[in-house]
Amino acid sequence: MAVISAVQYNHFMISTAQIDGLYSAIPTSQAQYDSLSNSALSRGIDRYTSADYDGAVTEFRRVIGLSSFSDNAAKAYDYMAQAYLLEGNTEAAIKTYQESIKSYPARAAFYTSLGDIYYKQGQLSEAEAEYKAAINIDSESTDSRYGLGQVYLNSERVDEAEAQFKKVVRLSPESSIGYYGLGQTYRKMGNYSDALTQLDKAVSLDRNFADGYLEQGYTYADMGDLDNASSLVNTLSDNGSSLAVTLSKYIYTNAAPQISLVYSTNGFNASLGPDTPVASLDSSLTEIQTSKAFTIRFGFTKDMDPVSIRNPFNWGISRATGTNAGGAYNWGMPASATDVIVPPLPTSVVYHPESFSADVTFQITQNSEGDGTIDPSHIMFRFCGIDTYGKAMNSKADEYSGISEIV
């Protein structure tokens, strides 16, 4: 039998002590695992709030490994998915919530959060399925019903959207989101009065509800009430919301274009009244049956569609009638036999997109006796085209005559 020396024995004993220490550091109870997972969760949240998302994900993974199926692990899944979203890794966030649902199939919030991601990605059918799964677990989940309502709204299923938002209001009457969803729905239906009623409730419950003010602005703009829409731009701006710019652009895009200024570039004096000699407009018209091309520049409040502007059939030139502001041609008296007729269509139209203006050229021709007359102040010009966004002209500012100016 081999004999162990004292030195060997002492070395053996030290090694055994080290091994015992190592094993004593390994958790032997769930309480120890939970304690370690608490520490990892705390470290993960600290890194999450410090925007160290990679480090946070590492800690959250550690939490899940230490105490799978615990409340700590559920929190870790949620934080981890949100960290992926903040990194822009949507696919990893989706997979994380899918993992969490496998571990916690009865936790409605995970289905809702996954539905939110699908909704933002435009995957409406997938979002709908997740929201419905959440509602099957928790029928009083307002977040799930609100999300489902938004899916219906964006799928043009407005009646179903209305039903969901009404349930949100019933379940949480002190929350603004149900009223907001109803406001969106009624605006989409074209029921602007009811939309504003619901949106007023939404912002009264939350005075800092920027999306609510934005939706109010959209509604007023759709109604053509640009004054109230613009006042909401100021409200958003005063609240420091970037949505003020969004609303301003919407108002501009959806506002009906108007004629904003008119002037002749080559001598057509629209202030002259009845029985004005044609020859007084230009010396070239003293000769019989001579023609002169006159050009009037029209300015618009918006960028206009160039094809629409250049189409002569979208312009009309006529004698003002009693229905036009400023009275009728020749003040309603029978026109003189010497009065000349201006052709009803321009000979050419040139658009200047940099200044939102168009040069409209038309001809006036002297009669065969050389004594032609005209009432320039009651020659009516009208444009019935569209702007670059496809919006038709504002009927209150689509005509011009020298006497009535822009109407």
ROSE-292307 format. One record per residue (C-alpha): residue number from 0; residue in three letters; x, y, z. Coordinates in nm, 2 decimals, decimal comma. Example, Ala and Ser with C-alpha at 12.3 -4.5 7.8 and 13.67 -1.06 7.14 Angstrom:
2
  nr rest   east  north     up
   0  ALA   1,23  -0,45   0,78
   1  SER   1,37  -0,11   0,71
This chain:
407
  nr rest   east  north     up
   0  MET   0,00   0,00   0,00
   1  ALA   0,14   0,34  -0,10
   2  VAL   0,21   0,58   0,18
   3  ILE   0,11   0,95   0,13
   4  SER   0,36   1,20   0,25
   5  ALA   0,27   1,49   0,47
   6  VAL   0,32   1,74   0,19
   7  GLN   0,10   1,53  -0,04
   8  TYR  -0,16   1,50   0,22
   9  ASN  -0,17   1,88   0,29
  10  HIS  -0,19   1,95  -0,09
  11  PHE  -0,48   1,70  -0,12
  12  MET  -0,67   1,87   0,16
  13  ILE  -0,63   2,22   0,01
  14  SER  -0,76   2,10  -0,32
  15  THR  -1,06   1,94  -0,15
  16  ALA  -1,14   2,26   0,03
  17  GLN  -1,13   2,45  -0,30
  18  ILE  -1,36   2,20  -0,46
  19  ASP  -1,60   2,22  -0,17
  20  GLY  -1,60   2,60  -0,20
  21  LEU  -1,68   2,58  -0,57
  22  TYR  -1,98   2,35  -0,51
  23  SER  -2,10   2,57  -0,23
  24  ALA  -2,12   2,86  -0,48
  25  ILE  -2,36   2,67  -0,71
  26  PRO  -2,73   2,73  -0,61
  27  THR  -2,90   2,43  -0,46
  28  SER  -3,25   2,58  -0,42
  29  GLN  -3,50   2,77  -0,62
  30  ALA  -3,46   3,06  -0,38
  31  GLN  -3,10   3,10  -0,48
  32  TYR  -3,19   3,09  -0,85
  33  ASP  -3,46   3,35  -0,79
  34  SER  -3,21   3,57  -0,61
  35  LEU  -2,96   3,55  -0,89
  36  SER  -3,24   3,62  -1,15
  37  ASN  -3,34   3,93  -0,95
  38  SER  -2,99   4,06  -0,97
  39  ALA  -2,97   3,99  -1,34
  40  LEU  -3,31   4,15  -1,40
  41  SER  -3,19   4,46  -1,21
  42  ARG  -2,87   4,48  -1,41
  43  GLY  -3,07   4,43  -1,73
  44  ILE  -3,31   4,71  -1,65
  45  ASP  -3,01   4,94  -1,57
  46  ARG  -2,85   4,87  -1,90
  47  TYR  -3,18   4,91  -2,08
  48  THR  -3,24   5,25  -1,93
  49  SER  -2,88   5,34  -2,02
  50  ALA  -2,95   5,24  -2,39
  51  ASP  -2,70   4,95  -2,37
  52  TYR  -2,95   4,72  -2,54
  53  ASP  -2,70   4,44  -2,62
  54  GLY  -2,59   4,42  -2,26
  55  ALA  -2,95   4,44  -2,15
  56  VAL  -3,05   4,14  -2,37
  57  THR  -2,76   3,94  -2,23
  58  GLU  -2,89   3,99  -1,88
  59  PHE  -3,25   3,93  -1,97
  60  ARG  -3,15   3,60  -2,13
  61  ARG  -2,97   3,51  -1,81
  62  VAL  -3,28   3,58  -1,61
  63  ILE  -3,49   3,35  -1,83
  64  GLY  -3,22   3,08  -1,79
  65  LEU  -3,21   3,11  -1,42
  66  SER  -3,58   3,11  -1,35
  67  SER  -3,78   3,01  -1,65
  68  PHE  -4,16   3,06  -1,60
  69  SER  -4,12   3,30  -1,31
  70  ASP  -4,25   3,66  -1,29
  71  ASN  -3,89   3,77  -1,34
  72  ALA  -3,86   3,58  -1,66
  73  ALA  -4,19   3,73  -1,79
  74  LYS  -4,06   4,08  -1,73
  75  ALA  -3,73   3,98  -1,89
  76  TYR  -3,91   3,87  -2,21
  77  ASP  -4,10   4,20  -2,23
  78  TYR  -3,79   4,42  -2,17
  79  MET  -3,59   4,21  -2,41
  80  ALA  -3,84   4,25  -2,69
  81  GLN  -3,86   4,62  -2,63
  82  ALA  -3,48   4,64  -2,64
  83  TYR  -3,48   4,47  -2,98
  84  LEU  -3,74   4,72  -3,10
  85  LEU  -3,53   5,01  -2,99
  86  GLU  -3,24   4,86  -3,18
  87  GLY  -3,46   4,84  -3,49
  88  ASN  -3,45   4,46  -3,48
  89  THR  -3,82   4,39  -3,53
  90  GLU  -3,77   4,03  -3,63
  91  ALA  -3,59   3,95  -3,30
  92  ALA  -3,87   4,13  -3,11
  93  ILE  -4,13   3,92  -3,28
  94  LYS  -3,95   3,60  -3,20
  95  THR  -3,90   3,71  -2,84
  96  TYR  -4,28   3,76  -2,79
  97  GLN  -4,35   3,43  -2,97
  98  GLU  -4,11   3,26  -2,72
  99  SER  -4,28   3,44  -2,43
 100  ILE  -4,62   3,32  -2,54
 101  LYS  -4,50   2,96  -2,54
 102  SER  -4,39   3,00  -2,18
 103  TYR  -4,68   3,21  -2,07
 104  PRO  -4,98   3,11  -2,30
 105  ALA  -5,23   3,26  -2,06
 106  ARG  -5,07   3,61  -2,04
 107  ALA  -5,28   3,84  -2,26
 108  ALA  -5,03   4,12  -2,26
 109  PHE  -4,78   3,93  -2,47
 110  TYR  -5,03   3,87  -2,74
 111  THR  -5,13   4,24  -2,74
 112  SER  -4,76   4,35  -2,76
 113  LEU  -4,70   4,11  -3,05
 114  GLY  -5,02   4,24  -3,22
 115  ASP  -4,89   4,60  -3,18
 116  ILE  -4,57   4,50  -3,36
 117  TYR  -4,76   4,34  -3,65
 118  TYR  -4,99   4,64  -3,67
 119  LYS  -4,70   4,88  -3,70
 120  GLN  -4,55   4,66  -3,97
 121  GLY  -4,87   4,67  -4,17
 122  GLN  -4,94   4,30  -4,11
 123  LEU  -5,30   4,35  -4,03
 124  SER  -5,42   3,99  -4,04
 125  GLU  -5,15   3,88  -3,81
 126  ALA  -5,22   4,17  -3,57
 127  GLU  -5,59   4,08  -3,58
 128  ALA  -5,52   3,72  -3,48
 129  GLU  -5,30   3,83  -3,18
 130  TYR  -5,55   4,09  -3,05
 131  LYS  -5,83   3,84  -3,07
 132  ALA  -5,62   3,58  -2,88
 133  ALA  -5,56   3,84  -2,61
 134  ILE  -5,93   3,92  -2,59
 135  ASN  -6,01   3,55  -2,56
 136  ILE  -5,79   3,54  -2,25
 137  ASP  -5,90   3,87  -2,11
 138  SER  -6,22   4,01  -2,25
 139  GLU  -6,18   4,34  -2,06
 140  SER  -5,84   4,42  -2,21
 141  THR  -5,89   4,77  -2,34
 142  ASP  -5,54   4,77  -2,51
 143  SER  -5,63   4,46  -2,71
 144  ARG  -5,97   4,59  -2,81
 145  TYR  -5,83   4,93  -2,90
 146  GLY  -5,57   4,75  -3,12
 147  LEU  -5,83   4,54  -3,28
 148  GLY  -6,04   4,85  -3,35
 149  GLN  -5,74   5,01  -3,52
 150  VAL  -5,69   4,70  -3,74
 151  TYR  -6,06   4,71  -3,84
 152  LEU  -6,04   5,08  -3,91
 153  ASN  -5,74   5,03  -4,14
 154  SER  -5,91   4,74  -4,31
 155  GLU  -6,21   4,97  -4,40
 156  ARG  -6,43   4,77  -4,16
 157  VAL  -6,56   5,08  -3,99
 158  ASP  -6,87   4,93  -3,83
 159  GLU  -6,66   4,66  -3,65
 160  ALA  -6,41   4,93  -3,55
 161  GLU  -6,69   5,14  -3,40
 162  ALA  -6,81   4,84  -3,20
 163  GLN  -6,46   4,78  -3,05
 164  PHE  -6,40   5,14  -2,96
 165  LYS  -6,74   5,16  -2,79
 166  LYS  -6,64   4,86  -2,58
 167  VAL  -6,32   5,04  -2,49
 168  VAL  -6,52   5,35  -2,37
 169  ARG  -6,75   5,12  -2,17
 170  LEU  -6,46   4,94  -2,01
 171  SER  -6,25   5,25  -1,94
 172  PRO  -6,47   5,57  -1,96
 173  GLU  -6,19   5,78  -1,80
 174  SER  -5,94   5,69  -2,07
 175  SER  -5,91   5,90  -2,38
 176  ILE  -5,82   5,62  -2,63
 177  GLY  -6,18   5,49  -2,68
 178  TYR  -6,31   5,84  -2,76
 179  TYR  -6,01   5,90  -2,99
 180  GLY  -6,08   5,57  -3,18
 181  LEU  -6,44   5,67  -3,22
 182  GLY  -6,34   6,01  -3,35
 183  GLN  -6,11   5,85  -3,61
 184  THR  -6,39   5,61  -3,71
 185  TYR  -6,65   5,88  -3,75
 186  ARG  -6,41   6,10  -3,95
 187  LYS  -6,35   5,81  -4,18
 188  MET  -6,73   5,77  -4,22
 189  GLY  -6,76   6,14  -4,31
 190  ASN  -6,96   6,20  -3,99
 191  TYR  -6,75   6,50  -3,89
 192  SER  -6,99   6,64  -3,62
 193  ASP  -6,98   6,31  -3,42
 194  ALA  -6,61   6,28  -3,48
 195  LEU  -6,55   6,62  -3,32
 196  THR  -6,77   6,53  -3,03
 197  GLN  -6,57   6,22  -2,95
 198  LEU  -6,23   6,40  -3,00
 199  ASP  -6,34   6,68  -2,77
 200  LYS  -6,40   6,42  -2,50
 201  ALA  -6,06   6,26  -2,57
 202  VAL  -5,86   6,58  -2,53
 203  SER  -6,07   6,70  -2,23
 204  LEU  -5,95   6,38  -2,05
 205  ASP  -5,59   6,44  -2,16
 206  ARG  -5,49   6,80  -2,23
 207  ASN  -5,15   6,68  -2,36
 208  PHE  -5,30   6,43  -2,60
 209  ALA  -5,12   6,54  -2,92
 210  ASP  -5,27   6,27  -3,14
 211  GLY  -5,62   6,38  -3,03
 212  TYR  -5,54   6,74  -3,14
 213  LEU  -5,40   6,62  -3,46
 214  GLU  -5,71   6,42  -3,54
 215  GLN  -5,93   6,72  -3,46
 216  GLY  -5,72   6,92  -3,71
 217  TYR  -5,76   6,65  -3,97
 218  THR  -6,14   6,66  -3,92
 219  TYR  -6,16   7,04  -3,95
 220  ALA  -5,94   7,03  -4,26
 221  ASP  -6,16   6,76  -4,42
 222  MET  -6,46   6,99  -4,35
 223  GLY  -6,29   7,28  -4,52
 224  ASP  -6,27   7,47  -4,19
 225  LEU  -5,91   7,58  -4,23
 226  ASP  -5,93   7,84  -3,96
 227  ASN  -6,01   7,59  -3,68
 228  ALA  -5,76   7,34  -3,84
 229  SER  -5,49   7,61  -3,83
 230  SER  -5,57   7,70  -3,47
 231  LEU  -5,49   7,34  -3,37
 232  VAL  -5,15   7,37  -3,54
 233  ASN  -5,09   7,65  -3,29
 234  THR  -5,21   7,43  -3,00
 235  LEU  -4,97   7,15  -3,10
 236  SER  -4,69   7,40  -3,15
 237  ASP  -4,75   7,55  -2,81
 238  ASN  -4,74   7,20  -2,66
 239  GLY  -4,40   7,14  -2,82
 240  SER  -4,53   6,87  -3,04
 241  SER  -4,37   6,79  -3,38
 242  LEU  -4,72   6,69  -3,50
 243  ALA  -4,78   7,06  -3,56
 244  VAL  -4,57   7,02  -3,88
 245  THR  -4,77   6,70  -3,97
 246  LEU  -5,10   6,89  -3,94
 247  SER  -4,97   7,19  -4,14
 248  LYS  -4,87   6,97  -4,43
 249  TYR  -5,21   6,80  -4,42
 250  ILE  -5,39   7,13  -4,42
 251  TYR  -5,18   7,25  -4,71
 252  THR  -5,23   6,92  -4,90
 253  ASN  -5,61   6,90  -4,85
 254  ALA  -5,70   7,27  -4,88
 255  ALA  -5,88   7,35  -5,21
 256  PRO  -5,66   7,57  -5,43
 257  GLN  -5,76   7,93  -5,49
 258  ILE  -5,68   8,20  -5,74
 259  SER  -5,48   8,45  -5,52
 260  LEU  -5,38   8,72  -5,76
 261  VAL  -5,44   8,83  -6,12
 262  TYR  -5,27   9,09  -6,34
 263  SER  -5,21   9,15  -6,71
 264  THR  -4,86   9,12  -6,84
 265  ASN  -4,91   9,31  -7,16
 266  GLY  -5,18   9,58  -7,13
 267  PHE  -5,52   9,43  -7,09
 268  ASN  -5,68   9,69  -6,87
 269  ALA  -5,96   9,50  -6,68
 270  SER  -6,07   9,81  -6,50
 271  LEU  -6,22   9,97  -6,82
 272  GLY  -6,60   9,95  -6,84
 273  PRO  -6,87   9,91  -7,10
 274  ASP  -6,83  10,05  -7,46
 275  THR  -6,45  10,07  -7,43
 276  PRO  -6,31  10,10  -7,78
 277  VAL  -6,11   9,79  -7,87
 278  ALA  -5,84  10,01  -8,02
 279  SER  -5,78  10,18  -7,69
 280  LEU  -5,65   9,84  -7,55
 281  ASP  -5,36   9,84  -7,80
 282  SER  -5,27  10,06  -8,10
 283  SER  -5,24   9,76  -8,33
 284  LEU  -5,62   9,71  -8,30
 285  THR  -5,69  10,03  -8,49
 286  GLU  -5,68   9,83  -8,81
 287  ILE  -5,99   9,64  -8,91
 288  GLN  -6,00   9,26  -8,83
 289  THR  -5,65   9,27  -8,67
 290  SER  -5,60   9,06  -8,36
 291  LYS  -5,39   9,11  -8,05
 292  ALA  -5,28   8,84  -7,80
 293  PHE  -5,32   8,95  -7,44
 294  THR  -5,18   8,76  -7,15
 295  ILE  -5,31   8,76  -6,79
 296  ARG  -5,11   8,60  -6,51
 297  PHE  -5,30   8,40  -6,25
 298  GLY  -5,14   8,32  -5,92
 299  PHE  -5,25   8,02  -5,71
 300  THR  -5,23   7,94  -5,34
 301  LYS  -5,08   7,60  -5,41
 302  ASP  -4,87   7,41  -5,65
 303  MET  -5,10   7,32  -5,94
 304  ASP  -5,11   7,01  -6,16
 305  PRO  -4,92   7,12  -6,48
 306  VAL  -5,12   6,91  -6,71
 307  SER  -5,45   7,04  -6,57
 308  ILE  -5,33   7,40  -6,59
 309  ARG  -5,20   7,37  -6,95
 310  ASN  -5,53   7,21  -7,07
 311  PRO  -5,72   7,50  -7,24
 312  PHE  -6,05   7,32  -7,18
 313  ASN  -6,01   7,37  -6,81
 314  TRP  -6,03   7,75  -6,87
 315  GLY  -6,33   7,95  -6,96
 316  ILE  -6,36   8,30  -7,09
 317  SER  -6,70   8,45  -7,10
 318  ARG  -6,91   8,76  -7,05
 319  ALA  -7,02   8,79  -6,69
 320  THR  -7,38   8,72  -6,62
 321  GLY  -7,62   8,84  -6,34
 322  THR  -7,52   8,53  -6,13
 323  ASN  -7,15   8,65  -6,11
 324  ALA  -7,03   8,88  -5,85
 325  GLY  -6,99   9,23  -5,99
 326  GLY  -7,29   9,23  -6,21
 327  ALA  -7,35   9,14  -6,57
 328  TYR  -7,17   9,23  -6,88
 329  ASN  -7,25   9,59  -6,99
 330  TRP  -7,42   9,63  -6,65
 331  GLY  -7,70   9,40  -6,78
 332  MET  -7,79   9,63  -7,06
 333  PRO  -7,81   9,49  -7,42
 334  ALA  -7,46   9,48  -7,57
 335  SER  -7,39   9,73  -7,84
 336  ALA  -7,39   9,60  -8,20
 337  THR  -7,02   9,70  -8,21
 338  ASP  -6,92   9,48  -7,92
 339  VAL  -6,67   9,21  -8,01
 340  ILE  -6,67   8,85  -7,88
 341  VAL  -6,37   8,71  -7,69
 342  PRO  -6,31   8,34  -7,78
 343  PRO  -6,42   8,11  -7,49
 344  LEU  -6,09   7,93  -7,47
 345  PRO  -5,73   8,06  -7,43
 346  THR  -5,49   8,02  -7,72
 347  SER  -5,22   7,90  -7,48
 348  VAL  -5,14   7,85  -7,11
 349  VAL  -4,79   7,84  -6,96
 350  TYR  -4,74   7,72  -6,61
 351  HIS  -4,46   7,85  -6,38
 352  PRO  -4,43   7,60  -6,09
 353  GLU  -4,17   7,80  -5,90
 354  SER  -4,42   8,08  -5,85
 355  PHE  -4,75   7,87  -5,86
 356  SER  -4,86   8,10  -6,15
 357  ALA  -5,00   8,06  -6,50
 358  ASP  -4,99   8,29  -6,81
 359  VAL  -5,32   8,27  -6,99
 360  THR  -5,31   8,41  -7,34
 361  PHE  -5,63   8,50  -7,54
 362  GLN  -5,71   8,70  -7,85
 363  ILE  -5,92   9,01  -7,91
 364  THR  -6,00   9,09  -8,27
 365  GLN  -6,11   9,42  -8,41
 366  ASN  -6,44   9,41  -8,61
 367  SER  -6,47   9,47  -8,98
 368  GLU  -6,56   9,84  -8,94
 369  GLY  -6,28   9,92  -8,70
 370  ASP  -6,52  10,05  -8,43
 371  GLY  -6,53   9,75  -8,21
 372  THR  -6,61   9,79  -7,84
 373  ILE  -6,58   9,58  -7,53
 374  ASP  -6,65   9,58  -7,16
 375  PRO  -6,31   9,45  -7,02
 376  SER  -6,43   9,48  -6,65
 377  HIS  -6,70   9,22  -6,71
 378  ILE  -6,49   8,96  -6,90
 379  MET  -6,50   8,65  -6,67
 380  PHE  -6,21   8,41  -6,65
 381  ARG  -6,26   8,08  -6,48
 382  PHE  -6,03   7,78  -6,40
 383  CYS  -6,18   7,44  -6,31
 384  GLY  -5,87   7,22  -6,29
 385  ILE  -5,69   7,06  -6,00
 386  ASP  -5,38   7,11  -5,79
 387  THR  -5,08   6,87  -5,77
 388  TYR  -5,26   6,67  -5,50
 389  GLY  -5,57   6,62  -5,71
 390  LYS  -5,78   6,88  -5,52
 391  ALA  -6,04   7,07  -5,71
 392  MET  -6,06   7,45  -5,70
 393  ASN  -6,23   7,63  -5,42
 394  SER  -6,56   7,74  -5,58
 395  LYS  -6,53   8,07  -5,39
 396  ALA  -6,21   8,17  -5,56
 397  ASP  -6,20   8,01  -5,90
 398  GLU  -6,31   8,31  -6,11
 399  TYR  -6,18   8,65  -6,19
 400  SER  -6,32   8,97  -6,36
 401  GLY  -6,19   9,32  -6,34
 402  ILE  -6,51   9,44  -6,16
 403  SER  -6,55   9,16  -5,91
 404  GLU  -6,18   9,06  -5,89
 405  ILE  -6,13   8,71  -5,75
 406  VAL  -6,45   8,52  -5,67
